[in-house]
Amino acid sequence: MARKLPGELVGMLWKNYFRDPSQWWDKRCNKAGPAFPDFEHKITGHSLWIHGRFTPSWVLGELRITGAFPNDVVSAYVSLLRACAKNSDLSLGVKIHKDIQKKGLLHHCSDDLIIMYAKCGALEKARHLLETHKSKHVFSWTSLIAGYVRKGQCQDALAYFEKMQAEGLSPDAVTFGCFSKTCGTIRSLDKNEKDDADIGLQCLSRDNVKVGNKLVDIYTKSGAFANAQQMVNGPPMRNAAAWSSLIQSYAGQGQYGQALECFKQMQQEGISPNARAIMCLLKSCSTIGDADYGDKIHNEINKKEPLKNDKVLGTAVVDMYAKCGATTKAQQVFDGLHTRDIISWNALIAGYAQQGQGEQALECFENMKNDGISPNSVTFLSILKACGNMEAAEEAGYAKQGQAEQAIEAFEKMQQEGFPPNKIMFLCMLKACSSMQAADRGEQIHGEIARQGLLMEDHMLCKALVDMYVKCGALGMAKQVLDEFPTQNVASWNALIAGYIQEGECRQALKCFQQMESKGLFPDARTFMCVLKVCGLMGLMEDAENYFGAMHTKYDVCPDLSHYTCIVGAFGNAGLLEKAAGIVQQMPCFEHPIAVWLALLGACQKWAYVKLGKWAFEKAVKIDNSHATAYILMANIYRAAGMLENAKMIEAMKIKNNTCKPSLCAGA
């Protein structure tokens, strides 16, 4: 836009205008705002404003005398037409059009009439005015194109988009927006129309890289990846912008492998992706866990000095390596960052926590605080995950009391910092309380969960609370949680029943089972394991047999190897060895069922039953002749029966077959 000229020069330009108005463009009817000029010289480009700051006072009178400013009538009509367009008032717009024609002002108002008709859906009238008055204004052309798009007339919109450029007019952002919708509309056409429109768009893009890049972007965002790939494969479109758009869209649609394949093709052609595409490629690598491809992306970043020191990309590389499990590389990249903020620290800490490297996560947490960076809710969540995942640690055979305490400290610190805990944090905290058997602290967490209104709608939190109270020995509180929970689930009842068994309260365990059934809940395989165990401990063999039989017939739960092992052990320990043997004989084929035979052997040892014990031993060693427990039990059976030579023979077999220690044997 030409700048306004002060004082004397403005007056000279107005005199020039009045000498020959034909040398000036009259732009009043198409002004987008007061900042745009009223007149513009066709050759020099000088601009004039009727109400400009430096406009001489005599100009208004002169305009009225010459008829170029007929008492602001044109401005009034323009305002009315714009109101009609805004309100879609076609009827009033037609009347105004007739008045304008009568007063000979059509030339001054033609563009606003085109816009009004287009926005009111009278596209034929808008098109007729556009072609009759040879409009040279982008707004008018864009309005017609937008009108065609709204009506679903994709090919007409495309034709006028192309014609507009043929007239020497450059599309603006609004026009390109309509162009985008045109491409979207193409996808709803029948095959022939769609093919014609696609061909038209692609032909148009061959001579206009900007249009082509936009088309690639639109195709990918609408899911037409084949069309986008075809565009990019064409010689004019093999550029960084088009490839990068394709990569971003593949990644955005979850097609991470395709995004990486695009990067491979770019490398072969010597084209480098832009920063946004690199971010998408790093995300692709982290999602599918491909650290090797991540290395290639990292190398691409290091080739470019501006990207090499980019903090955001550096953090994304740390995050990628961490999520791929390459925490050593993540640490190396992190150490090389020029500046580290909370996001980069969180990426590294989360990576360590995700990979089960709790000690390293906690060490990073301390280093971050020493670096003067304050943790946020994301940091605390990672730390709670690192500290709160106690089960794997317990299986590994070492105590995590210290980590549980750190988890609780992190949780309390998070609350002091004003970060509200979420469901995952509460789950981690309840697990930590379970590990420490900290019922009082768990009860406080329980209260916080209730205050946030989370307990009444979340089965996972309910089960975690029951588990926590059970492991802390607070079975009354565990029962209360279940009773108050509006919708019951089997998993929580199983935890409570198992807790009563653990505390030796077998009658209460059976009572819970019956109460669970009365609430309309069907027991599952885990429930029946508990019930069979209770019956065995209480000597309720008839009940045990009935429950075992009802598993499949009444509850549609198929007994597995653990159920057979439990019922065989229960009958055997009760001295009902023949019954136990009968169950074993009726047992379906299981893979590696040695546990059942060991249960029967254990019962035979208790009752010194040699004949049945020998049969069970032969079955057991046939399955696994290196299992030490079978030999130990059989030798003990012989000793209890006074058959010492047989016992020595079994011990010799044990040595010969290189048996492992019972604690190391599967099923021992």
N, C-alpha and C positions, 0 to 999 in steps of 0.2 A: 504494500500500500504506500502511495506517495505521501510525503510529509506535507503538512500545512505550511504555507508560506506567509510570513507576517506582513502586516502593514501595507506599505506602498506597492509591493510586488503583487499582492492579492488584488488590489484595485486595478492594476494594469491587466491582470489575467481576466477579470470580469469585463473590462472594456473589450478585450480580445474576443470574449465569448459573444457579446452583443453585436460585434461587427460581423461575425459569421458563426451562428450557433451550429451550423451543419458540421463544423470541424470538431464538435464536442459530443461525446457519448452522454446521453441522459440516463443516469443510473438510479434515479429516485425510486422507481417502482420496484427495484430489486435489492434495496438496501437491507442488509442483515441487522443493522444497528446504526446509531448516530456516528460511530467512528468511521463509517464508510462514506465516501464522497457522494455528492449529488450529481456532479458533472466531472468528466475526465477527458482530457484532450486526446484525440485519436492518434496523434503523432508523438507529441512530447511526453504524454502521460501525466501532465500537470493536473492537479485535482482542485475542485472548488466545493465549498460547503455553503449553502444558502444561509444557514444560521451559524456560520463559523465565527470564531472569536474576532478575527480580523476582517470579516466581511463588511464593506462600507454600507451605511444606512440607506443609500440611494438604490441599492441593488434590488430590494423587494419591490419598490415602486416600478422600477424598470421591467422587472419580470412580469408584473401584472399588465403593464401597458403592452408588452409584446405577446401576451397570452401564454408565455412559458410557465407562468405560475398562476393559474386561474383560481385565485382565492383558496388555495390549499384543497381544491376539489379532488385532485389526484391522490393526495395523501389520505384524504377521507375514504375514498373508494378502496385504496390499498388496505387500510385498517379494517374496513368492513369485510373485504374478501378473505383476509387472514382469520377473522373471527368465524366466518363461514367454514373455512377449512378446518379450524380447530374443533368446531362443534358438529362437523359433517352435515351442515345445513345446505343441501344442494338446492332446495327450492328458492331460498333467499338468494343464493349465489347466482342462479339463473336470472332472477329479476335485476340484480345489480349489473350483470353482464349486459342486459338490454339497455339499461340506463347509460352505461359507459359507451356503448355503440352509438346511441342517440346523440351524445355530447361529443363524439369524435375523439374520445380519449383511449381507444382500444390499444393504440401503439404504446401508450404509457403504462397500461395495466395488463398487457398480454401475459407476462410471466406470472403475475399473481393469479390470474385466471387459470392458467395451466396448473399451477400448484393446487388451487382450490378444487378444480375438477378432478384432478388425480386423487387427492385425499378423500373426496366424496365418492369415489368409485366410478365417475363418469369418464372412463379412460378414452373412449372414442373422441369425445369433445376435447379432452386434454391433448390427445395426439394431433387432432386437426389444427388446433391453435399453435402447437409447437412447430408443425411443418409449415403452416401458412405464414407465420411471423418470423420464421428462421431464427428461433431463440438461440442466443449465444451464452446463456447463463446455465451454469452447472446445476443450480438449485432446481430449475425447471425440468431438465433432463432426468435428474435423480428422482424427482417426485413422480414422474411418469414410470420410470423403471420400478420404483417402490410400489406403485399402484398395481403394476402387472404382477409383481411378486405376491402381493396380498391376494390377488385374484387367482393365483396359481398358474398364471400364463407365463410359464418359464421361458419358452422359446421367444416370446415377444420381448420379455425383459432382456434376454441375451442379445436379441437383434438390436435393440436401442442402446444397449451398453456398447456394442461394437460400432454402431452408427455414430454415437456420441464422440468416440475417439476419432472416427473418420472425419468428423467436422472440426477436428483440431482442439477439442475440449478435453482437459485432463480430469479423470475421475478424482474425487476427493474421498475423505474417510467415510462419509455417509454413503457415497456411491458404492464403495467397496463393501460396505455393510450389506447393501442390497444385493450386490454380486454374490456375497456369501450365502444369503438366503436363497438366491436363485439356484446355487449349486445344491443346497439342501433340498429344494423342491424337486430337483431332477430325480432324486432317489424315490420319489413317489409316482413317477410317470410309468406308463407301460413301456415294454422293452424297446419298441421302435422309437417312441418319442424320447426315451432316455438316451438311447444311442445317438440320436441326432443332436440332442442338447449337449451331451458329453463331447462329441466331435467338434461342435461349435466352440465350446469353451476351450478345448485343447488347441484348436487352430488359432484362436485369439491369443492364447498364451505363448505361442511360438515366437511372436514378434514383440512380446512384452514380458520380460523376465519377472517384473514386479507382479503382474497378473498371474503368471505361472506359479510363482512362489505362494501367492495367496491361494491359488487353486489347490496346490499340494496340501497346504495347511487345512483347507476346508474338507478335502477328501478324507484326510486322516482323522480329523475330528468327528466326522460323521461315520467313521468306520469303514469307508470305502478304500481299504488299504491297497487292493489290487490296482485301482485307478491311480492312486498316489504313486505307487511303485512304478507303474508304467510311465507316468509323467517324469519322475526322477531319472528313469533310465534313458530318456530322450536327451540328445546332445545339448540343447540349449539350457536344460534344467539341471545339469549335473553341477550344481553349485552348493556351497556350504549351507546356505539358508534353507534350500529345499531338503537336503539330506538331514539337516538338524531338525527341521519340522517333522520329518518322517520318524526320526528316532524318538523325539519327544512324544509323539502320538502313539507309537508302538508301546513305549514304556507306560504311558498313561492308561492304555487299554489292557495292561498286564501281559503283553506279548514281549516278554523280556528277551527271549532268544532271538526274535526278529530284530529287536533294537540293536543287539550285539552284532548280528549279521550285517546290518547296515553299516555299523562302524568298521567292520572288516572290509567291506566294499569301498568305503571312503579311504581307508588306508591304502588299498591297492591303487586307487586313483590319485593319491597324494593330496586329498582334501581333508582338512582338519575340522572337526565339529566345533560349534561355538560353546560358550560356557554353560548355557542352559542345557544343551544336549549332553554335555559331559556329566552334568549332575544327574540326568536321567540314566545315562549309561552306568554310573556308579551305583545308582539305586537298583538297576537291573542286576548287576553283579551281586550286590548284597542280598537281594531277594532270592536269587537262585543259588547263592552260596558259591559263586565261581571266582575264587581268589586269583586264579591264573589270568583270566580275562581282565580282572581288576588291575593286575600288574601292568597290562598293556595300556589301560586307560590312564593309570598313574604315570607311566612313561610319556604318554602324549601330553599330559599336563606339564611335566618337567621340561619338555621341549620349548615351551612358550614362556618367556620371562614374565609377561603380565599375569599369566595364570599360575605360574609357579609360586608366587607370593600371595595368591588370593586366599584369604582366611576362610571364606565359605567353602571353597573347593577343597582346601586342606582338611577342614573338619569332615567334609563328606568322604574323603579318602580314609580318614581314621575310622569313621563309622562303617565304611564298606569292609575294610579289613577285619574290624571287630566282629561284624555280623557274619563274616565268612569263617570265623574261628581262627583267623591269623592274628592273634592278639600281639604277638611279638612284632610283626610288621606295623600293626596299628600303633604300638608304643613308639616305634622308631619314627614314624611319620609325625606323631604327636610331639615328640621331643624336638623335631626339626621345625615346628611351627614358630613363626616370629612372634605372634601374639596368640594367647590362649584365653578363651572366654568360657563362660559356663556351658555353652553348647558343645565345645570341643572336649571339655572335661567330662561332661555327661556321656558323650559318645564312647569315650574310652572306658569309663566306669561301667556303663551298661554292657559293653562288650565283654568285660571280665565277668560280670555277674551272669550274663547269658551263657557263658561257657563254663560256668560252675567254678570259676577261679575267685572264690570269695575273698581270700586273703589279699590278692592283688587289688581287688575292687576296694577293699577297706584301706589299703595303703594309698591308693590314688585319692580316695576321699580325704585322707589326712593331708596329703600333699597339696590338694586343691585348697583346703582351708589355710594351709601355711602360705600359699601363694596369694592370699588375700581375696579369693573368690568365694562368695557366699553361696551355699547350696540352695537349690530350689526344689519344688515338689518332685521333679523328674529325678534329681539326684537321690533324694530320700527313697523314692520308690526302688531305684536300682540297689541302694544299700540294703533296704529291707528284703529285697529278693535274695541278695547275696547272703545275708545273715539268716533269713527265715527259712530257707530251704534245708530243713534239718534231716529229712528222710535219707537222702543219699549219703550224708555224712555218717548217720547212724549205721547204715549198711556197711560202710567202709570200716567201721569198728573203732571210731574215736569220738570222744565227747565234743560237743559244740556249745557247751554252756557259755563260754566267753562270747561267741558270736551271737548267741541269743540275747545276751545282755546288751551287746552293741546294737542289736536291732531295736531293742526297747529304748535305748538311749537316743538312737536316731529318730525314732517315732516321737519321742517327747520333745526333742529339739525341733522337729518339723512343726509340731503344734505350737511351740513357743514362737517360731518364726511366722506364724499365721497361715501356714499351708494346710488346708482342710484335707484330711486323709480320705482315700477312696476305698472301694471294695477290695482291691488287690492288696493294698497296704494293711487293711484289717485282717485279711486272710494270713498274710505273712506274720503279723503280730500274734494272732491266735496260735499259729504254729510254734512261734518262739516261746509263748507262755506254756504251751504243752511240753516243750522240751525241758523247760526249767521247772515244770510243775508249779508255776506261779499262779495259783487260782485267784488270789486277790487282785493281781494285775489284770488277769483275764476277765475278772468281773467288771473292772473299770472299763476295759475295752468293750465288753458287752453293753454297758450303759451308754457308751459313746455311739455304738452302732444303733441302739434303740432310739437315741435322741435324733439321729439323722434319718430315722424312719426306714432304714435299710433292711432290718431283720424280717419284717412282715412280708417281704416280697422276694426274698432271695434264699433258695434252698442251699446254695453253697455255703453261705454264711451260717445258716442254721446248723448244717452238718459240722462245720468247723468249730462252732461253739460247743456242740455236743461232744465232739472229739476232745476238745480242750478240757472240758469239765470231767469227762471220763478218765483221761490220762492223769488229771490232777486228783482223781479219787472222789470228786464232788458229784456223785451220781444223782443226788437229789436235785441239784441245780440243772444237771443235764436233762433229767426227766421234766423239770419245770419248763425248760426251753421248748421241748417237744410239745408239751401240753398246750403252751401258749401260741405255738406256731399255727396260723390259720389253715395252711394246706400241708398235709403230712407227706413224707416220702420215705421209702424203704431204707435208703442208705443211712439216714439219721437214726432210725430205729435199730438197724444192725449195729451201729456204733454203740448205742446204749446197751443192747443185749450183750454184746461182747464185753463191755465194761463190767456188767454185773457178774459175768462168768469169771473175769479176771480177779474180781474181788471175792470170789467164792460164794456169791449170792445167787445160787442156781435157781431157787424157787422164784426169786424176783425176775430172773432172766426169762423163765417160762411164762410168768405173768405178763411181762412186756410183750412177748410173742403173741399171746392171746389177745391182749389189748390192741396190738397192731392190726390183727385180723378183724377185730370188732369195728375198726375204723374203715374197713373196706380196702385195706392195703394187701396186696398179694406178696407173700414172701418170695425172695429170690434165692439163688444158689448160696449166697453168703449167709442168708438167714438160716437155711437148713443146716449148714455146717455148724452154726452155733447151737441150734436145737438138738442135733444129734450128739454133739459134745456134752450138752447139759444132761441129756437122757443117760448117756454113758456114765457120767460122773455120779448121777443120782441112782443108778441101777434100774432105771425105768426101761427095761428091755422091750416090753410089749409096746410101749409108746414109741420107742425108737424105731421098731419094726413098722409100726403103722405110719409114722411120719415119712420113713424112707419109701414105703410103698406108695404113699399119696403124692410124693414129689412129682411123679410123671402123670399119674392118673387124674389127680385132682387139681394140681397147680401148674401143670405143663412145664415143669422144670426137670430137665434131663440130668440125672446124677452123673457127676464126673469122677475122675479117679480119687480126688480128695474125699468125696462123700463115701465111696466104697471103702477107702482106707479107714475112715472114721468109724463106720458101722461095723466093719470087721474087727477093729480094735476094741470097740465097745462090747460086742458079743464075746470076743475072746477073753477079755479081762474079767467078764462076768462068769467065765467057766463054760460058756455055751460054745465050745470049740467046733462041734460038728455043724452047728448052725452057721458059724462064721465061715467054715470051709464051704458050706453049701452056697453062701452068698458069693464067695470067690469064684466058684465054678459057674455060677450064672452070670458073672460079670462080662460085659461086652469087651471087645478087644481095645485095649489102650496102648498107646506108644510108651514103652519103657515103664510097665506097671510094677516095678520092684517094690514100691512103698507098701502096696497091699500085702505082698508076701512077707515083708519084714514085720508088718503089724501082726500077721498070723504067727510068725515065728516068735515074736515077743510074747504073745499069749501062751504059746506052747512052752516057752521058757518058764513062765509064771506057774503053769500047772504041770510041768515036767512031762509033757505029752510027746513021747519020742516018735511014735508012728506018724502022726500028723505033722510034727516038726520036720521030720526027714523029708516028707513030701513037699513041704513049703520051701525047705532049703534047696532041694533039687530044682524047683521052679525058679527060685531067686538067682542061683548061680548060672542057670541057663540064660537068664536075661543079662546078667553082668557078673562074671566070675572074679572080678577084681574088687568087689564091694566088701569091705572088711566086716561090716556089721552082720551080714548073713553068717559068716564064719564064727564070729564071736557068739552070737545067739545060739547057733547049733552046738558049738562046743559046750556052752553052759547047760543046754538041755541034756546032753550026754552026761555031764558031771552030776547034775541033779538026779539023774537016774542011776548013778553009780557006774556008768559005762566009760571009765577013764581012758581006756585004750582008744575007743572011738573018738573021744574028745581030742586026744593027741593027734590022731589021724587028721581030724578037721584042721587043727592048728598047722600041721605040716602042709596041707593043701593051701592054707592061707598064705604061707610063706612062698610056696611054689608059684602061686598065681600073682605074686607081686601086688598084693592088695594095698589100697591106700587107707589112710586113717579114716575112721568113721566121720569125723568132722568135715573131711574134705570130699566125702563121697556124695554124689547126687542121691537124694532120697533118704539119706541117713537120718 
